[in-house]
Amino acid sequence: MKLQRITALVGKDMKKLLREPALLFLLILFPIMLTLVFGFSFGAIGGAQQTTFQIGLVNMNAESLYPQYAQNFIANLTSIQMLKIQVYSDNETAQLDLVQGKIQAVLIIPEDFGESCHAFQAAPNDPAKWINITIPLYLDSGSMLATQVIPPVIQQILATTIYGNKQAAFPQPIHLGIPSLVGVSKRTAFDYMAPGLFAYASIFLTITVAQSFTSDRENGMLRRINTTPTTATEFMISQAFSNMIIGVIQAILIFVTAYAVGFRPEVEASSMMLAFVIMLIFSLCNVGFGLITATLAKSSSAATGIAFIFILPQMFLGTFVGAALSSIAQVAGHFVPSYYVTDAFTSLLLRKASITSPTVLLDLATISFSSLTVLAFGVLLFRKYGKA
């Protein structure tokens, strides 16, 4: 294997790309247009004001005594149209979403909430038998509307739930705590979609690889290469390098364009470097899918249609689109490589996760394994059946 031959083949692929306007649009201009369109459409520029409040709720009374009181409280909260209740299993996850601006408040129902309610109901005229508790409330300090509207609304719902119409006649053993104001990084809908754009654009490498190999087979290029000292390994490595270069260019273009329309990830240089490494690895996966497509397709035009067999599942299940789908579809997303690319980018760019966090490392390992497996299968399949 000689590096000079691989370099020459990479140069050939780059020249071919520049001479094909359609491919140039698909790989270079399409990511820019895609990012701009979604940036303008989903709030990166000129987003609409909120009309509802997203409330994160942690019910610590679910496994304790008298859970029916907490359930009644939650039901009353849910009945208010201006409050959108999202239940969390733990306070840490809820606080993380609050800091990222996904919700406007976090309300924690204490473990002894049911006991306090029951004690009051059992002896409403004997404060000595009450169990006094405080319900913690955390608010987005960056939203003046949230800090003014949410506390009195929740206080009223709490009083009505526990004391009914007699609330004015009694002292209250259950109090809503003084809201803790939390600094929140404001994000638009586009900010949460941006990580998925990287995987979304790279997926289309499948089409270009499939068309490239089928057209080379049709015009006799593969046959002529076979008559040269170039080995099949050198040819395949050159294709992998060519598409890895394209993948990095796409990632850079998407990031620059997204930044221009308002996407501001606060990340370290190491996180950005890892993100680009992930894109490099993921491009190998799409090269593999392209080789499988080229093996199945008899012409470059047929390759386009067959490529969507691999593109559509990744597009709808593994990018930003998947968040809006049904729960079954979201579970199915775990079986496509693009899901782990989007999840890794979300952790690195939005959650500010470190490059050594278990989630990022798991995503990286999954992407690496799936990409190398698909690439190896595609190479073997094409070498055995795709050259004819």
C-alpha positions in Angstrom: 0.0 0.0 0.0 1.5 3.3 -1.1 0.5 6.7 0.3 1.1 8.4 -3.1 -1.5 6.3 -4.8 -4.1 7.0 -2.1 -3.3 10.7 -2.3 -3.8 10.7 -6.1 -7.1 9.0 -5.8 -8.3 11.5 -3.1 -7.3 14.3 -5.4 -9.3 12.7 -8.2 -12.4 12.5 -6.0 -12.0 16.2 -5.0 -11.7 17.3 -8.6 -14.7 15.2 -9.5 -16.7 16.8 -6.8 -15.8 20.3 -8.0 -16.8 19.5 -11.5 -20.3 18.2 -10.6 -22.6 21.1 -9.7 -25.3 18.8 -8.4 -23.0 17.0 -6.0 -21.4 20.3 -5.0 -24.8 21.6 -4.1 -25.8 18.5 -2.1 -22.7 18.4 0.0 -21.7 22.1 0.4 -24.6 24.4 -0.3 -27.3 22.1 1.1 -26.0 22.1 4.7 -25.8 25.9 4.7 -29.3 26.3 3.3 -30.7 23.7 5.7 -29.2 25.5 8.7 -30.4 28.9 7.6 -34.0 27.7 6.9 -34.3 26.0 10.2 -32.6 28.9 12.0 -35.2 31.3 10.7 -38.1 28.9 11.1 -37.6 27.7 14.6 -36.7 30.8 16.6 -33.0 31.5 16.2 -34.1 34.9 14.8 -37.3 36.6 15.9 -38.7 33.8 18.1 -42.2 34.2 19.5 -43.0 35.0 23.2 -44.0 32.3 25.5 -47.7 31.9 26.3 -47.3 29.0 28.7 -44.9 28.0 31.5 -43.0 24.7 31.5 -42.9 23.4 35.1 -40.6 20.5 36.1 -42.1 18.5 39.0 -40.3 16.0 41.2 -42.7 13.9 43.3 -40.7 12.5 46.2 -44.0 11.5 47.9 -44.8 8.8 45.3 -43.3 6.0 47.3 -44.2 7.4 50.8 -47.3 7.5 52.9 -50.6 8.9 51.5 -49.5 9.5 47.9 -53.0 10.3 46.9 -52.6 13.9 48.2 -49.6 14.5 45.9 -51.5 12.9 43.0 -54.4 15.3 43.6 -52.1 18.2 43.7 -50.4 17.2 40.4 -53.8 16.7 38.8 -54.9 20.3 39.8 -51.6 21.7 38.4 -52.1 19.9 35.1 -55.6 21.3 34.8 -54.3 24.8 34.5 -53.7 25.6 30.8 -50.9 28.1 31.4 -48.8 25.4 33.2 -47.3 22.5 31.3 -46.2 20.0 33.8 -43.3 17.7 33.1 -42.6 15.0 35.7 -39.0 14.2 36.6 -37.7 11.2 38.5 -35.0 13.2 40.3 -34.1 16.8 41.2 -30.7 16.7 39.4 -32.2 16.1 36.0 -34.9 18.8 36.5 -32.3 21.3 37.7 -30.2 20.6 34.6 -33.1 21.3 32.3 -33.9 24.5 34.2 -30.3 25.7 33.8 -30.5 25.0 30.1 -33.8 26.9 29.7 -35.9 23.9 28.8 -38.3 24.6 31.7 -39.1 27.8 33.6 -39.5 26.3 37.1 -38.8 23.2 39.3 -41.4 22.3 41.9 -40.4 19.5 44.5 -43.1 17.7 46.4 -41.4 16.6 49.7 -41.5 13.0 50.9 -43.7 13.9 53.9 -46.2 15.9 51.8 -48.9 13.1 52.2 -48.3 12.8 56.0 -48.7 16.6 56.4 -51.9 16.6 54.5 -53.3 13.7 56.4 -52.4 15.2 59.7 -54.2 18.4 58.8 -57.3 16.5 57.6 -57.3 14.4 60.8 -57.1 17.5 63.2 -57.8 20.7 61.3 -58.4 22.6 64.5 -55.3 21.4 66.4 -52.1 22.9 65.0 -50.0 20.9 67.5 -50.7 17.7 65.6 -49.8 19.2 62.2 -46.6 18.3 60.3 -45.3 21.6 59.0 -43.4 21.4 55.7 -42.1 23.7 53.0 -42.4 22.9 49.2 -39.2 24.0 47.4 -39.7 26.1 44.2 -36.9 27.1 41.8 -37.5 29.7 39.1 -35.8 31.0 36.0 -34.2 34.2 37.1 -33.9 35.4 33.6 -37.7 35.5 33.1 -39.4 38.4 35.0 -42.8 37.0 33.9 -42.0 33.6 35.4 -40.9 35.0 38.7 -44.1 37.1 39.0 -46.7 34.7 37.7 -45.7 31.2 38.7 -45.5 31.5 42.6 -49.0 32.9 43.2 -50.6 30.5 40.8 -48.9 27.5 42.5 -49.8 28.9 45.9 -53.4 29.2 45.0 -53.5 25.7 43.6 -51.8 24.3 46.7 -54.2 26.0 49.0 -57.2 24.9 47.1 -55.9 21.3 46.9 -55.2 21.0 50.6 -57.7 23.2 52.3 -60.5 23.5 49.8 -63.0 26.3 50.4 -62.0 26.6 54.0 -58.5 27.8 53.3 -59.0 31.3 54.7 -60.2 30.0 58.1 -57.1 28.1 59.0 -53.3 28.6 59.4 -51.4 26.6 56.8 -49.1 23.7 57.8 -47.9 23.4 54.2 -46.0 26.5 52.8 -44.6 27.2 49.4 -41.0 28.1 49.9 -39.4 31.4 48.9 -38.5 30.8 45.2 -34.9 30.2 44.5 -33.8 32.1 41.4 -31.6 30.1 39.1 -29.5 31.6 36.3 -30.7 30.1 33.0 -29.1 30.0 29.6 -31.9 31.0 27.2 -32.2 28.8 24.2 -34.5 28.8 21.2 -36.0 25.8 19.5 -33.2 26.0 16.9 -30.6 25.6 19.6 -32.0 22.2 20.5 -32.2 21.3 16.8 -28.7 22.3 15.9 -26.9 19.2 17.1 -29.1 17.0 14.9 -28.3 19.1 11.9 -24.7 17.8 11.9 -25.9 14.2 11.5 -28.7 15.2 9.2 -26.4 16.7 6.6 -23.8 13.9 6.8 -26.4 11.3 6.1 -26.5 12.4 2.5 -23.0 11.2 1.9 -24.7 7.8 1.3 -26.1 9.1 -2.0 -22.8 10.6 -3.2 -20.8 7.5 -2.4 -23.4 5.3 -4.1 -23.6 7.4 -7.2 -19.8 7.8 -7.4 -19.2 4.0 -7.3 -22.0 3.1 -9.7 -20.9 5.8 -12.2 -17.3 4.6 -12.0 -18.5 1.1 -12.7 -20.7 2.3 -15.6 -18.0 4.4 -17.3 -15.3 1.7 -16.8 -13.2 3.6 -14.3 -13.2 0.6 -11.8 -12.1 -1.6 -14.7 -9.2 0.7 -15.6 -8.1 1.0 -12.0 -7.9 -2.7 -11.8 -5.3 -2.7 -14.6 -3.0 -0.4 -12.6 -0.8 -1.3 -9.6 -3.4 0.3 -7.3 -4.8 -2.3 -4.9 -8.4 -2.5 -3.8 -7.4 -1.6 -0.3 -5.7 1.6 -1.5 -8.8 2.5 -3.5 -11.2 1.9 -0.6 -9.0 3.9 1.8 -8.9 6.8 -0.7 -12.7 6.8 -0.8 -12.9 6.8 3.0 -10.4 9.7 3.3 -12.3 11.7 0.6 -15.6 11.4 2.3 -14.1 12.1 5.8 -12.8 15.4 4.3 -16.3 16.2 3.0 -17.8 15.3 6.4 -15.5 17.7 8.2 -16.2 20.5 5.7 -19.9 20.0 6.2 -19.5 20.1 10.0 -17.5 23.4 9.7 -20.1 24.9 7.4 -23.0 24.0 9.6 -21.3 25.3 12.7 -20.4 28.6 11.1 -23.8 29.1 9.6 -25.6 28.1 12.9 -23.4 30.5 14.8 -24.2 33.3 12.3 -28.0 32.9 13.0 -27.6 32.8 16.8 -26.4 29.4 18.0 -24.0 30.0 20.8 -22.6 26.8 22.4 -20.4 27.5 25.4 -18.0 24.6 25.0 -14.3 24.0 25.5 -11.9 23.4 22.6 -11.6 19.8 23.5 -15.3 19.3 23.2 -15.3 20.8 19.7 -12.4 18.7 18.6 -14.2 15.5 19.8 -17.3 16.6 18.0 -15.4 16.8 14.7 -13.8 13.4 15.4 -17.3 12.0 15.8 -18.3 13.5 12.4 -15.2 11.9 10.9 -16.2 8.5 12.3 -19.8 8.9 11.3 -18.8 9.7 7.7 -17.3 6.2 7.5 -20.7 4.7 8.4 -22.3 6.6 5.5 -19.5 5.4 3.2 -20.4 1.9 4.2 -24.1 2.5 3.5 -23.1 4.0 0.1 -21.1 0.9 -0.8 -24.0 -1.4 0.1 -26.2 0.8 -2.1 -23.8 0.7 -5.0 -23.7 -3.1 -4.7 -27.5 -3.3 -5.0 -27.9 -0.6 -7.6 -27.4 -1.3 -11.3 -27.1 2.4 -12.3 -26.3 5.7 -10.7 -30.0 6.8 -11.0 -31.2 3.7 -9.2 -28.6 4.3 -6.5 -30.3 7.5 -5.5 -33.6 5.7 -4.8 -32.0 2.8 -3.0 -29.9 5.1 -0.9 -33.0 6.5 0.8 -33.6 3.0 2.4 -30.6 3.9 4.6 -31.2 7.7 4.7 -34.8 7.9 5.8 -34.5 5.8 9.0 -31.5 7.8 10.1 -33.1 11.1 9.2 -36.4 10.6 11.0 -35.2 8.4 13.9 -31.8 9.7 14.7 -31.7 13.5 14.2 -33.7 16.4 15.6 -36.8 15.0 13.9 -37.0 12.1 16.3 -37.8 14.2 19.4 -41.2 15.0 17.8 -42.1 11.4 17.0 -44.0 8.8 19.1 -42.4 7.0 22.0 -42.1 3.8 19.9 -40.3 5.7 17.2 -38.0 7.3 19.8 -37.1 3.8 21.1 -36.5 2.7 17.5 -34.1 5.6 17.1 -31.6 3.7 19.3 -31.0 1.3 16.5 -29.7 3.9 14.0 -26.1 5.3 14.2 -27.2 8.9 13.7 -29.0 8.8 17.0 -25.8 8.5 18.9 -24.2 11.3 16.8 -27.1 13.7 17.7 -27.0 12.6 21.4 -23.2 13.1 21.6 -23.5 16.6 20.0 -26.3 17.5 22.3 -24.3 16.5 25.4 -21.2 18.3 24.2 -22.8 21.5 22.8 -25.9 22.0 25.0 -25.4 20.0 28.2 -21.8 21.1 28.5 -20.8 17.6 29.2 -17.0 16.8 29.4 -15.4 14.6 26.9 -14.9 12.0 29.6 -18.5 11.8 30.7 -20.0 8.3 30.5 -22.8 9.4 28.1 -20.3 10.9 25.6 -17.9 8.0 25.8 -20.8 5.5 25.3 -22.0 7.4 22.3 -18.5 7.6 20.8 -18.0 3.8 21.3 -21.3 3.0 19.7 -20.7 5.3 16.8 -17.2 3.8 16.3 -18.4 0.2 16.5 -21.4 0.7 14.2 -19.4 2.8 11.6 -16.6 0.3 11.3 -19.0 -2.6 11.2 -21.1 -1.0 8.4 -18.0 0.1 6.5 -16.4 -3.4 6.7 -19.6 -5.0 5.5 -20.0 -2.5 2.7 -16.4 -3.0 1.5 -16.7 -6.8 1.6 -20.1 -6.8 -0.2 -18.9 -4.4 -2.9 -15.6 -6.2 -3.6 -17.5 -9.5 -4.0 -20.6 -8.4 -5.9 -20.5 -4.7 -6.7 -17.7 -4.5 -9.4 -19.6 -6.5 -12.1 
